[in-house]
Amino acid sequence: MPALPSPCLVGCATGFSGDRTDGAQPVARTLARQGGGTLIFETLAERTLALAQMARNQDPEAGYEPLLDDLVGPVLQDCLRHDIRIVSNFGAANPPAAARRIAALAAQRGLPAPRVATIHGDELNTPEQRALLREKLGPRLDELDVVSANAYLGATEIAQALRAGAQIVVAGRVADPSLTVGPALAHYGWAEDDWARLGRATMAGHVLECGTQVTGGYFSVPGLKDVPGGLHETGFPVAEIDADGGFVVGKADGTGGLVDARTVKEQLLYEVHDPARYLTPDVIADLSGATVRELGGDRVAVNGVTGHARPDELKVNVCYRGGWLAEAEISYAGVQAEARARLAGETVARRIGPALRLRIDLIGAISILADDGGAMREGRAPGHGRDVRLRVAAEHADRAVAERVLREVTALYCCGPAGGGGVRTSLRPRLNMLSCTVPRSAVAAGWTMMEPQR
């Protein structure tokens, strides 16, 4: 009787660009103890890639994850030694440059040159592709200063590169769960239309993709949803995916945090609009019949997920320059603090007038319940906050117009009301986004094995 294949082990060490950089080592040690696996880094939010493209425009060797050295450097030797593959979208707008940087890190450490593959094809920049986007988004696209247009690729190219012997796969825009589905496809040799297994592996990737959200981080609410030991040493997650796609999620050995039915259920449903139709490039996952069972020891089994034929089209994000975002803050404390902050906000609004649509928040009294019209919740009786920070924000295509917010809030120092302090101002370019879908045939996805660096 043939031996069953070993489980496909996938650990995630980041949930976004800017996440903690010390999570990878415990995950790598956990994978090494179990005989190897795949370490993934998820670093691309919707607009992150556009920022990377702007960096690449300034420097052809930039445009990948800025913390790449801190993420990969400390674990590169262990990953190469213990047969741990690295798969990530930290290539952002420039996977080849990221691959070259990884090769340089290996050389600096005296390590053998790793086999690094890059994924390409997500960037839509040919005349034919731009014409298709105009057809999808309308003539307004012609008026926009487009920074980037990228399709969400799936797991196919990742799996192909791994099967060809890649030790590290560097991608740009791929769907977050596909970072996990690719290694599972390569490990088990599933067919690319095995929808049930792909659906289950996709939800394993979905559980992993946000890092410590599933191990207690974003879950934590003191007194309501306590996480033992605090959050300062929360471990990153590791999933064991079986040959049928079912999986057990846990966390790195010797780390803090919590994995139980509640943390897993929250992450399973995170950003899922229809549990029966979770659309990805690889499959339409169906978790409407999912079961979650605690195994003890921060291990939770997920079963009952299935999948349906993948969508005919791929999602595309088009990011464009949206003018300037101006933000300014000032604090008021003590007697009548909230009333003074309200008066300050009203003063700024009246001085600026209709030239800008303001967002005015009273942090410490009213903020998330405010609106974007600068009304500060008109009709609601003022409260009695004694430590209130006024925030005024606006966006405008003209930098000089946006800068008025900064000047008017700064002027409150002496122009009143009394006792304002701690002004901070910020002016930065704004990125806006449009989304659509395009036929798969319009996207030429592929992969390339980097030539060894000498």
CORQUI-V509260 format. One line per field, one symbol per residue. ss: DSSP state (h for helix, s for strand, l for the rest). A space follows every 50 residues. Layout:
ss: ???
This chain:
ss: lllllllssssslllllllllllhhhhhhhhhhlllsssssllllllhhh hhhhhhhhlllllllllhhhhhhhhhhhhhhllsssssllllllhhhhhh hhhhhhhhlllllllsssssllslllhhhhhhhhhhhlhhhhhllsssss slsllhhhhhhhhllllssslllslllhhhhhhhhhhhllllllhhhhhh hhhhhhhhllhhhlllllllslllsllllllllsllssssslllllssss sllllsllllhhhhhhhhlllllllllssllllsssllllssssllllls sssllsssllllssssssssssssssssssssslllhhhhhhhhhhhhhh hhhhhlllsssssllsllllllllllllllllllllssssssssssllhh hhhhhhhhhhhhhhhlllllssssssssssssssssssshhhlllssssl llll
